[in-house]
Amino acid sequence: MRQVFTIADCGIGMDREIIERYFLQIGRSFYTTDEFRRAFRFAPTSRFGVGFLSVFAVSDQVTVDTFKPTSPQRGGPVRLTLTGPRNYLLTEVGQRRSNGTSIEVVLREPLESSRLTNLVRSLCKRVEFPIRVNDLGVETVITAERPEQFTYEMPDVTKPEAKFVVRAFPVNRPGIEGELYVLAYTDGQGERWDRRDWADHTYPQQHPRAAAPPFPENLTCVHGVTLNEGAYLRGGFSQRIDYRARGKEITLSRGQLHFHGAIVRIDPEIVSRWTEILTEHLASSRHATSPDGWRYKQRLAKSFPFANFWAGVPKAVRVFIKGKSRHVSLRDIQDAPIITSATASLDVRTIERNTKRTIVPAWDNTKPSLILTKTSESCRRCTVRRSSRTVGPLTLVG
């Protein structure tokens, strides 16, 4: 006894001309033709005209029933039986009485129970219509994910007034659907977005009941179908997005998304949306608007590594001029003709706190200067150089 896999839709269907000119021709797809684009407005997932060939990796007998009521040929339903990529028998009279296509595949090897359901669920993360799966008699309806599945609040068990919050922001870009996620931490001092690493690694060690807050993985879909999930993006954020517009090209293996010939891990459109979100947060956050807000901005710069954005953020870096501290943007420093830097062996904040005084550089203090520390966590990643032109990145401690 052999298992039979059947998939059916209520799409536009095919007539005999489309079957012979496109469906049975390797490397040709009806969905890429001008004829299709004139008749339909939606952007299909088809790209290369070879997808159907994969069925013969698991089967030697495939039956296609299809009906296109709008066909100019008025040929009625068509039934097609294939025993290989080039072997087929075309029968004039099919079984369908409504528009769409059904494909019946006789499998060489059986699928274990629930395998089919899990595959469809993992591949169809954001398909907009319900998918009904009958997996060896077990019925399941798979629907598109929603942001409510990932957003939540979780108390900090070490502080009664504190909690973790996963926030979702809509993408708000034409042709891109989905949400951008941030792990926020709130307490009596307000909300902050720079505690992802701490929440993942330090917080679970502080209390027997403390656990790292769950955070959604990254997801990229094309027309609702998963392209990749869990792909690593450095930072304190994640994005679950679905490309619906034309022009976003994928590789034949569906492993990467291309923009103008280059593989892009963070789409510039998504970066522009992140900068909007960060701008709003910096304007409203007590941590960012406080006198010590420059420290918070620098920590955020590590969590959200969008260099062009942070270069223009005002009051993000502390410098000393004539013995007095000032807060400027990184771009102000880059534009300075001369910038002096020094490295301290201890954390400047600790020195200033213990001595109750501000560290003043022992050199020409008419020139802007930065004081860096070797022991602070942020400066372990710091690559600031003494230069007349280059200072970066922004993870500095003054």
Steps between C-alpha positions, in 0.01 A plus 500: 500500500634844405410839639335760275564869555240738356504879489210704363432871455230728365732706281472607137559149363669401172381424152666276241703785347653603835578136582680437173677838469603552862411228752675225303792719389802506731618852573180675391232643726164640396510732801794694358331573167347829385174311443478420871599849610230655279230274640594487870631752749643275771872417512555121486782310667599326176840604365690229316248255352664195659316463831267224386799283405569441870194275522683230305758474777235324709258355244473323165128559457335842510146589394392859436136604477446861403226727368522856371144622432630828353708324233443642150521142369193390698665160528351408837677306777832332418648188657873434467690190617881512521748222570807725460600850391458409131246218517135598512156410372263790435130419534241748375242447773602576857308454824490854634185707471632819660801719427833392644743210498549180699819292490513138615845357575562130569795501743786252468567514875232564765496806722478444874200636685496879552798549265285663232328729749830617644644567155204712393499688830872583471478605134175699501564742786321798350275361226191718519234232456439191718664174391311184589722196550371142530801309631407128503155587628601780739353834391696823565432857387817709465460877503740792466690602810397814689707740712288410804676163500831668588416806711466460877602633841710303751592618852859538614503270803788696655313835503127523580445815290698382193394291200605390152277597207525381139370776276400467133510782245339471155740527206293768324681469168335441159535141386630379839274358769591393849631632831822610668557387860679654797563364848420786738576513870296726726545596863461810713753679278301457178534276196830396345595290196863416576461197728475213254846356574451548872159332487638203306820436697515681835141515622444119505789466748361752748209300640387133503174597328660737249498389134598676181189660345402327172551714194376441142754380247560676171280390211501592132217389272422560135125512428432329831739207443802467729833594343703466820434503873734552789762669280745681725489878516723668754308727735223530755220469250335257260282526190233272357424632153327390181588641157196542277625735228653409168872546448625321814697217340582174677759237415403169344555328834278763670787554741561874452320815393668733249468875449657633182739205485620519862401276787356720774451379858327816618299669229562878478123546517497314831795704629311820418204373701727415793640854496145636528430274796828590672446872442162482673646298785792740557261795508278342768739287708602640837827310468581678173393850607670497840835679556666159475305413185812478286597178678164344422523607135839332468366175645212514255749552218645158577156338512375672183807521271378754245812713457359773276216564743713518813756729338241778496337444840563813711662484845616142454871542586660686789810704421709743704579850381691735731441266791122497458297212369273543202269259323519486123416267215749260347483702179613810690807306614570368152486855365741633763848580357672345805372260761709373793433169674646333810445161658453466876576179687182522709141583426472879493156486656642308797782753540266795483253342740769415757687829480193721458667690220505506120801360314676780309754415226862598562573641155398787276146532618397741227470202267205257529607188689361158585591283798465127440520221755658159462285318751151615405299249300421748226866588444601139455335534161624853439721582203536876541830626362685823543445664165419827335217339305376164629329414827274197537304306582281676755544258791711739707525577869610850586 
